[in-house]
């Protein structure tokens, strides 16, 4: 994910939780959007990072077009109902100047618990299922990592355990 951000001076991460992905990419200006305040309270702090407490789709609806070089979507899209996720992706297309990159489980990936025990079970629930063809249909180039999540998803026989990484390059 760090490579995708190399030429991005500004990065937005919806569903940033503790800011660990932002810490990994270390760009000059970073914004995390997080709906669960206890995650923000425990998030990585750095003068280059600003956290916004709120619903990512609602916050992004009000953002100016082309306001971030890159948008990082890490383990977030599956937490939205499919129609809301589709709207979210439309906002991401409008807001990003250079690229959008995504990391997401492939297929059925049941989850309904906050493993950090900070009261976010409702926000940690997976509400939509995604396959490579779904993301390719909206312009992402997708690579699938077989069995990446297999150990954590073995409780569900339908789960593929696969992860997907995708990049969508935008025209200037």
Secondary structure, 3 states (H helix, E strand, C coil): CCHHHCCCCEEEEECCCCCHHHHHHCCCEEEEEECCHHHHHCCCCCCCEEEEECCHHHHHHCCCCCCEEEEEEECCHHHCCHHHHHHHHHHHHHHEEEEEEEEEECECCCCCCCCCCCCCHHHHCCCCCECHHHHHCCCCEEEEECCCCCCCCCCCCCCCCCEEEEEEECCC
